[in-house]
Amino acid sequence: MIERWQKWRQDRRLVWAAYLLLALALALLPFAVGAVAGRGWVRILDFALLYVMLALGLNIVVGYAGLLDLGYIAFYAVGAYLYALLASPHFDLHLPFWLLLPLGALVAGAFGALLGAPTLKLRGDYLAIVTLGFGEIIRIFLTNLNAPVNITNGPQGVNLIDPIAIGPFSFSRSHTFLGVDVPGVHAYYYLFLALTLLVIFVSIRLQDSRIGRAWVAIREDEVAAEAMGINTRNVKLLAFAMGASFGGVSGGLFAGFQGFISPESFNLFESIIVLCMIVLGGMGNIAGVILGAILLTILPEALRYLGELQRAVFGRVLADPADLRMLVFGLALVLIMILRPAGLLPSERRRREFRSDASVLAQEQASLYDAQR
Amino acid sequence: MNLIEARALEVSYGEIRAVRGVDLAVGRGELVCLIGANGAGKTTTLKALCGMLPARAGVINYDGAPVTGRPAHELVRRGIVLVPEGRGIFARLTVLENLQLGAYARRDAAVAPDLERVYDLFPRLAERRRQPAGTLSGGEQQMLAIGRALMSRPRLLLLDEPSMGLAPLLVQKIGDVIRRISREGVTLLLVEQNARLALAISDRGYVMESGRVTLADSAQALLSNPQVQAAYLGG
């Protein structure tokens, strides 16, 4: 079975055919989903892509470099607010999207370094507490920076944000291509998909790069990494900045897509959920993180149908679906972690970590014997 | 000429002065050991020499130029490499990945001949190259730590307690390896609690006591020194 799979992979033509099929499926997905489940679900699909970008960003910090960050949503907020303030009637600024997107990545990256600098000596639980505080500080700033000078418009948030547009092409309106009607949510889907693919590409390249190896070394043993000649300070700051910039891009897209943002969208729960996505999917493994992000975006939405399910099974609604929804969601998380402790698609290294110590002991015995021989 | 020398070196952890004015030098191609009891300041001296701890006072010269206060990652690039106490290998990475990280500081990409050299020195590592380093035995892990350090082509190798926690047979093996590395032209400074092993393979030795160097002589002379015999060689 495995041999056949390997042989199959060696055939370049088949690989290309598979990619082509995947591309076609991704291209048709919004139409299929729209036809079966309605436009609302295409919107959820869009959000899933935003979360994939967020999760891949956090994966750089937590998965690659091993720095536990509980305030990651702050960078999403920075990106979103940057876009909202520079492209809305709030300051009557309407900067173009192609400028705001890289700017968002840059500013969020700077905030990432800002968080990284004072936490360089911290690890594990201690780092988690400080990053958690950082996330809350950003949120509270956004809530309170409406006086004496109104910068963020406080808890009311920023409204009427410009939809994302490239030149005259606005993503919020319906367009017709080759006789096919493409609604706004579909157009956003393609934009987000393109950027998600870019983020995936960057993630893969980073993983195999010199910096990627330095991150792994720091995650495994910081002192040994230093002894290898790795500039641990700079490499850690870079992890924070790179991860944050992904969050910034995603945040900007969120603001333009949603048209309205307020500090409430960036609370601690959001940070936790993004962290859950990567832990549950498989920390450090790109495919796992993507799967985790999609699953955790879709699952809570799918659970909204619990009421209808009850009516179909029992003939009436026994428990309020709103109450049941988060309960089942939590239960699902617990179950996944019990059944797959290293995540749904763990990276090879995580799998090693979770392997039992028995094999280690056996090897030790064997090699001691060898040494004496 | 000396490859590295420290003059009046002082290192402290907060208020605690661990190293109180140490003078030592290692000549090019020499194999020198630093022996002493637990807490004498041996490891601290070593960490200061490779830039992992800041010197509170004194100077360190390497290759004829002062390097006091230079960061560790820069000194690795200039050829000073530490094999940390307790090995400090990357347990979840494979043997090969560990060795590749050893060459991290090098600008050139030609690591294949160095890999061959390490595998030649430690055939066990070649057999286990695809295995996670954490599954190696203690002796193999020490070999991996030394092999990883060699991957950066060091000019000065600092070894911190390479014999710690190893079976007597393996201790002897590690001793042979150190001597072999020395013969290949690498300058070595070895910190050991196992004074017998250290003095048996070294050219010269320093004895440290509570942060100071109390004796400095050829290894032969130290071995026959009654004071050293009483304190470190078990009579």
HADDOCK unambig.tbl for C-alpha pairs under 7 A between the chains (distance, minus, plus):
assign (segid A and resid 220 and name CA) (segid B and resid 90 and name CA) 5.72 0.50 0.50
assign (segid A and resid 221 and name CA) (segid B and resid 90 and name CA) 6.35 0.50 0.50
assign (segid A and resid 224 and name CA) (segid B and resid 88 and name CA) 5.46 0.50 0.50
assign (segid A and resid 224 and name CA) (segid B and resid 89 and name CA) 6.82 0.50 0.50
assign (segid A and resid 226 and name CA) (segid B and resid 72 and name CA) 6.66 0.50 0.50
assign (segid A and resid 226 and name CA) (segid B and resid 73 and name CA) 6.29 0.50 0.50
assign (segid A and resid 227 and name CA) (segid B and resid 72 and name CA) 6.85 0.50 0.50
assign (segid A and resid 227 and name CA) (segid B and resid 81 and name CA) 6.68 0.50 0.50
assign (segid A and resid 227 and name CA) (segid B and resid 82 and name CA) 6.06 0.50 0.50
assign (segid A and resid 228 and name CA) (segid B and resid 76 and name CA) 6.91 0.50 0.50
assign (segid A and resid 228 and name CA) (segid B and resid 101 and name CA) 6.88 0.50 0.50
assign (segid A and resid 228 and name CA) (segid B and resid 102 and name CA) 5.64 0.50 0.50
assign (segid A and resid 228 and name CA) (segid B and resid 104 and name CA) 6.51 0.50 0.50
assign (segid A and resid 228 and name CA) (segid B and resid 105 and name CA) 6.76 0.50 0.50
assign (segid A and resid 229 and name CA) (segid B and resid 72 and name CA) 6.49 0.50 0.50
assign (segid A and resid 229 and name CA) (segid B and resid 73 and name CA) 3.82 0.50 0.50
assign (segid A and resid 229 and name CA) (segid B and resid 74 and name CA) 6.75 0.50 0.50
assign (segid A and resid 229 and name CA) (segid B and resid 76 and name CA) 5.03 0.50 0.50
assign (segid A and resid 229 and name CA) (segid B and resid 77 and name CA) 6.55 0.50 0.50
assign (segid A and resid 229 and name CA) (segid B and resid 104 and name CA) 6.85 0.50 0.50
assign (segid A and resid 229 and name CA) (segid B and resid 105 and name CA) 5.30 0.50 0.50
assign (segid A and resid 230 and name CA) (segid B and resid 73 and name CA) 5.42 0.50 0.50
assign (segid A and resid 230 and name CA) (segid B and resid 105 and name CA) 6.97 0.50 0.50
assign (segid A and resid 231 and name CA) (segid B and resid 73 and name CA) 5.47 0.50 0.50
assign (segid A and resid 349 and name CA) (segid B and resid 92 and name CA) 6.16 0.50 0.50
assign (segid A and resid 352 and name CA) (segid B and resid 92 and name CA) 6.74 0.50 0.50
assign (segid A and resid 353 and name CA) (segid B and resid 92 and name CA) 6.71 0.50 0.50
assign (segid A and resid 360 and name CA) (segid B and resid 135 and name CA) 4.68 0.50 0.50
assign (segid A and resid 363 and name CA) (segid B and resid 135 and name CA) 6.48 0.50 0.50
assign (segid A and resid 363 and name CA) (segid B and resid 136 and name CA) 6.83 0.50 0.50
assign (segid A and resid 364 and name CA) (segid B and resid 136 and name CA) 6.29 0.50 0.50
assign (segid A and resid 364 and name CA) (segid B and resid 137 and name CA) 4.60 0.50 0.50
assign (segid A and resid 367 and name CA) (segid B and resid 137 and name CA) 6.22 0.50 0.50
assign (segid A and resid 368 and name CA) (segid B and resid 137 and name CA) 6.98 0.50 0.50
assign (segid A and resid 371 and name CA) (segid B and resid 170 and name CA) 6.99 0.50 0.50
assign (segid A and resid 372 and name CA) (segid B and resid 169 and name CA) 6.83 0.50 0.50
